[in-house]
Amino acid sequence: MIMMRKHSLLGEATDAGFLGASAVALWFLVHDSLRGRPLLTPSVLGQLFLLGNPHPVTSSIDFGAMIMYTVVHFIAFLLFGLLLASVFRHCVEQAVARFAVLVLFAVFEFCFYVVINVVSTEVGALFPLWTVAGANLLAAIVMGAYFWLRYPELKQVLHDEPLGA
């Protein structure tokens, strides 16, 4: 079965990466706003990862750090989108590619949370597991749905494939 290429690899990567990054950004914008501190998350993460401050300011927003982190956040998702788009192109023909997608999403789900807690337990306390897992799960669902819609022939392969094959 030949997969139809409706977009270029870069087009699919860009679409998926933008959707995933936007989902996470929106999740934390809502989360921060409900706590009365909109944009706190990208400000803190920018201070921590890009400015090297292990004790970031949480009482105010560092707009420079927030903007830098937002740019890096979207670039990271575009790269992850490129990886996913590359793997999804093989999912119809190769069962190992379907397994690889599951592994990629699982690693994606927990990687950020582990990195934050290794780098700074103080900052890790600002991001309970449910917030990070919720954001990453939302991004995985949005990105997965995008590829599910891009490759309708994958539905048929999964339907026809015997369990455990």
Secondary structure as the mmCIF struct_conf table of DSSP 4:
data_model
#
loop_
_struct_conf.conf_type_id
_struct_conf.id
_struct_conf.beg_label_comp_id
_struct_conf.beg_label_asym_id
_struct_conf.beg_label_seq_id
_struct_conf.end_label_comp_id
_struct_conf.end_label_asym_id
_struct_conf.end_label_seq_id
HELX_LH_PP_P HELX_LH_PP_P1 ILE A 2 MET A 4
BEND BEND1 LYS A 6 HIS A 7
HELX_RH_AL_P HELX_RH_AL_P1 LEU A 9 LEU A 34
TURN_TY1_P TURN_TY1_P1 ARG A 35 GLY A 36
TURN_TY1_P TURN_TY1_P2 PRO A 38 LEU A 39
HELX_RH_AL_P HELX_RH_AL_P2 LEU A 40 LEU A 45
HELX_RH_PI_P HELX_RH_PI_P1 GLY A 46 LEU A 50
BEND BEND2 LEU A 51 LEU A 51
BEND BEND3 PRO A 54 HIS A 55
BEND BEND4 SER A 59 SER A 60
HELX_RH_AL_P HELX_RH_AL_P3 PHE A 63 PHE A 88
TURN_TY1_P TURN_TY1_P3 ARG A 89 GLU A 93
HELX_RH_AL_P HELX_RH_AL_P4 ALA A 95 VAL A 119
HELX_RH_AL_P HELX_RH_AL_P5 THR A 121 LEU A 126
BEND BEND5 PHE A 127 PHE A 127
HELX_RH_AL_P HELX_RH_AL_P6 LEU A 129 ARG A 150
TURN_TY1_P TURN_TY1_P4 PRO A 152 PRO A 152
HELX_RH_AL_P HELX_RH_AL_P7 GLU A 153 ASP A 160
BEND BEND6 GLU A 161 GLU A 161
HELX_LH_PP_P HELX_LH_PP_P2 PRO A 162 PRO A 162
TURN_TY1_P TURN_TY1_P5 LEU A 163 GLY A 164
#
